[in-house]
């Protein structure tokens, strides 16, 4: 495939066309950001105790007699605290005590939905285009957010929640790929490292505020459908990726789109933008298995899968472990979301000026060390503990922002969405494990508080180790074919020096 970025230099990097694409695509990632923390607020488990019937008067019974009674389940149900929530899925369907295992299982199902969505959307997007998958995933989010609100039982809720998870991460990945392929140069870095993550984090911040005002999980589910419905008119403002069109041999459509962009930017397009023979040669058929077909792409793919797994497990493990900390639940989650803004800003600055591997390793080491130092403060210094949690989240998120850009630059156009989606699949495997970190703490009572934080720190260190052996992509053109991908043996260590 000819050099796409050289062919579109006539458009410039930040004209009216690029600005419109930048802001419209940022808006399309609001629904997925608004929904991601739903697993925490819909499935919150408030403090509870056995319901005591009005005719009972156990308080007057002798203490010795009560201690001799045989313990049994709560025959009359449970009474739940309404300090933070009027109702949740846990309180409505009584997912406590002997049924408590259903709570992390429901979270697991949500993330497995995301895993399935990544696999399906990646294949469809590389075959049929980015735009249909983007708006299809937004539609899935809106439809099943509404449907979840009317779930009559836990099994029905779990099935609908799976479908909600299916649309969430697929939406974010396709927006990222579409923006990375339409925009070039500094505007691409600005979008992928700062613009999209900022809007995503801001939309995440809205859900704790909404959950604070709307204490019923059914009403909250209905409200979660609103951002997706508001994005429907954006269909007419989002174009298909011209880079993807060219990779599929649809040269005339790609040229027509770019000539239209030239009119918007008030620049003159050259008589011939793409050379037909090279465009036809690029129209190759690829599949998921091509990610493992040759040694060159297989080494990169396997390392990226493990890095995404470790980063996602750390990210969501932080969120689920917040329930073990002191303070107001909504404020804690709001602070945990606010820290994403400086994290993404830092990752953008790093993406502009520093090699990808050096940036990722630096941020991830910071996060890992903060998480490991929590062991010192967690019992006696709640303020210091919270500060270390936020610092750990900063490091993990900044590293996560870098790895998104890094993965997009390592992956060729012909299979970029499949590659990104496959990595997102492994990230969903990591997020699926995260709800069980607290359960692991319950199993090992002596390490009940410390074990989750130790595990998160070690996972971050795993990502650092793997990243050392990836090739550097800083200031390199995006590969369009698998043959153009860098070898892992060629640029393994020079990224620390460039």
Secondary structure, 3 states (H helix, E strand, C coil): CCCHHHHCHHHCCCCHHHHHHHHHHHHHCHHHHHHCCHHHHHCCCCCEEECCCCCCCHHHCCHHHHHHCCCCCCCCCEEECCCCCCECHHHHHCCCHHHCHHHHHHHHHHHHHHHHHHHHHHHHHHHHCHHHHHHHHHHHHHHHHHHHCCCCCHHHHHHHHHHHHHHHHHHHHHHHHHHHHHCCHHHHHHHHHHHHHHHHHHHHHHHHHHHHHCCEHHHHHHHCCHHHHHCHHHHHCCCCCHHHHHHCCCHHHHHHHHHHHHHHHCCCCCCCCCCHHHHHHCCCCCCHHHHHCCHHHHHHHHHHHHHHHHHHHHHHHHHHHHHHCCCCHHHHHHHHHHHHHHHHHHHHHHHHHCCHHHHHHHHHHHHHHHHHHHHHHCCCCHHHHHHHHHHHHHHHHHHHHHHHHHHHHHCCHHHHHHHHHHHHHHHHHHHHHHCHHHHHHHHCHHHCCHHHHHHHHHHHHHHHHHHCCCCCCCCCCCCCCHHHCCCCCCCCCHHHCC
